[in-house]
Amino acid sequence: MSRESRTSWTIEWTPLAACRTSAPDALFVQGAAQQQAKQICQRCPVVAECLADALDNRTEFGVWGGMTERERRAMLRRHPNIPSFRALFEADRLGHGDRELGQATA
């Protein structure tokens, strides 16, 4: 199932994650190794669910949803008023993506 063809949001996304068969430490790396870790996310069917979970839970370490901890912190700083990234990403997937980032609802 490709990411582009999906229209519904997956609540229990972890069993579908591309990283589920990777070594546990493969996504908790530093420096250049983070780019290799992010490549795993590029083929993941639930990358948006993973990223939303990491942003909503303020996950501090590792590559989640194709973003490093530094990238996620920057996103959170740029958009401090979003109560739920899941709601925002889900609305976008369902075709209601014309909402502004600050208008997402929980």
N, C-alpha and C positions, 0 to 999 in steps of 0.2 A: 504494500500500500504506500503510495508516494505521499509526501507532505502536501503537495499541491492539490491532490484529489480529495483530501479530507475536508469535510464541512462541519463535522460535529466535534465537540470538545471531549477529550478523554479524561475522565476523572482519575481512574486508576492507570496512570501512564507508565509507571516504572517497569512493569513487565514487558512493555513494548520498546523501551529505550535501546538505542543502538549500543550504548555502553554497558548493558547488562552482562555481556560476556567478556568485557575487558577486565584487566587486572584492577583490583580495587584502587590502587594508588595511581593508576594511569591518568586520572583527571585531577589529581592533587599534586601538581608539579609547579616548578618555577621557571622563569625565563623562557628561552626558545622552545622548551618542551611543551609550553602551553599551546603553541601553534599546532603541534601534533595532536594534542588532546582535543583542540577545537575541530580538527578534521573529522573526528568521530561524530561530532554533532551534525556535521554537514549532511550526513546520510540518515539522520535520525527522523523517524516519522512523528515523534512527539517533542521536538525541540522547543516549540512554543510553550507547551505545558510545563516542561522542565524549567525554562527560563522564568515563566510566571511564578512557579513555585519558589524558585530561588530568590526572586525579587520580593515577593510578598512575605517571605519568611526571613528576609535579610540574611541569607546564607553568606557567610564571610569567606569561606575557603573553597578552592577548587574551581574547575570549569563546569559550568552548568548552563544549559541552553545555548551553548556556543559562545558564551562570554566568560571572561576571566573575572576574578573578584574585583580587580581595578575597574574594568569596564562596567560591571554592575553597580559599583559604588558611584561612578560618574553618572550613570543613568538615573539612579535614585536622587542624586543631588540636582540634576537637571529637571526632574519631575517629582518634587517632594509632595505634591498634593494629590497624587494618585492613590486612592484607598485600596484598589485591587487591580494589579496587573492582569490577573486571571480574567476579570470581567472585561477589561479593555481588549486583551488579545482574543478572548472568546467572541466578543461583539464584532471584532474585525473579521474573524473567520466566518462568522454567520452573515457577513455582508452589511453589518452596521458600522463599518470602520470609518465612517465620515465624522465620527465624534472626535473632539479634541482630546488630547491626552489628559487634561485636567478635568474632563467631564465624565470620566469612568466612574461607575458606581459599584458598590460592593454587592 
